[in-house]
Amino acid sequence: MATRLSRPRSIQNTNVGIIKQFPEQAQAATSALLCRQGVWRTWSVRLLPASRARIDLRELKSCALVCKMWYRVLHGDENSEVWRSLAARSLAEEALRTDILCNVPTYKGKVRAFQHAFSTNDCSRNVYIKKNGFTLHRNPIAQSTDGARTKIGFSEGRHAWEVWWEGPLGTVAVIGIATKRAPMQCQGYVALLGSDDQSWGWNLVDNNLLHNGEVNGSFPQCNNAPKYQIGERIRVILDMEDKTLAFERGYEFLGVAFRGLPKTCLYPAVSAVYGNTEVTLVYLGKPLDG
């Protein structure tokens, strides 16, 4: 049976109007008061699995901002019981049981990957995100190109994610990045990602780089570049400091595909045309150098 947590009387008497007007500040103040009064011991790591129905990631972050103990818990061991519990609650069993997250070794990383997965609210009406939370399924709709963006975009820092097709590519299969303004559906079978100035893409079918409706050359820049194989994981590396987008295949760095990216929020994205094909995207975090 879950341990019932009782709030100190001083918290119960907090002005309701202030809480409604400043919810984030009230949450932080509550967390600070809990820590000062020793209530964090009740919310210890050992009891977290029993009380996880009441504690979510946002509350834990608030605790970490005001309590050194929770800061060490959340930023120390990425496989601690805290992150293990949050992963079990946040992620589908399939995502944890299969090899979808095989390149994300820690539970904290798995929770973060789910936060950066495809958005169910920012994709074509002809696709849906499967129950595992990471895989896009395109319905067999004729004369339509359909895409999806992730939940979170990036305007700074360095980021890596991997993408792979789990079905036929069709005539066009594009991976890359897009702004919030880029369309995620259009008529016909076209390279939607890269069709305007709001997106940049690599078509895995013909190895062309696409932006602003134009072909920016072939990629990778080598003779007889190998064709993409279904199930092969492609790593995408976005560097918002250098304003570049690069790709890796396996352990091979394929090179920088795009330079001079704008200083705006850019989202990992894909576009597909083949009916019933599936695409999986997993955020990896900061890329490893070397």
Order of alpha helices (4+ residues) and beta strands (2+ residues): alpha-alpha-alpha-alpha-alpha-alpha-alpha-alpha-alpha-beta-beta-beta-beta-beta-beta-beta-beta-beta-beta-beta-beta-beta-beta-beta
